[in-house]
Amino acid sequence: MDVTELYPDDLVYEHEATAATGVPGPVIRQWATRGKIRRFDGDGRYAGHGHEYKTMYALPEIRQRAATYRPRRTAERAA
C-alpha cells in the first residue's frame, strides 16, 4: 500500500486497531518490528496515568494482514 493512498482517518493507535480487527496488540507490534506494516508518529494524546500514545498504524494494512491471521494454538499441558 502506498502512503499517498492513506487518509488521516486511516491512522489508528494499537488499541483502536485491536478493537477494529481483533488482532492482539503484541501481534500488531511484531508485524511492525518485522517490517510487514508501517509505523507512524502519533499526535501525543494522553492515554491516562501520565502515558502518551506514541505510535500509529495504518488500519488498511492491518486489515489486509488480519484477513489471513490465525492465532497460534498453545499446547495443552497434561496435569
Protein Blocks (a to p, Z undefined) as FASTA:
>chain_A
ZZklpcfklpccfklmmmmnopafklmmmmmmnopaccdddehiaebjhiacfbdcdfkl
mmmmmmmgccdddddddZZ
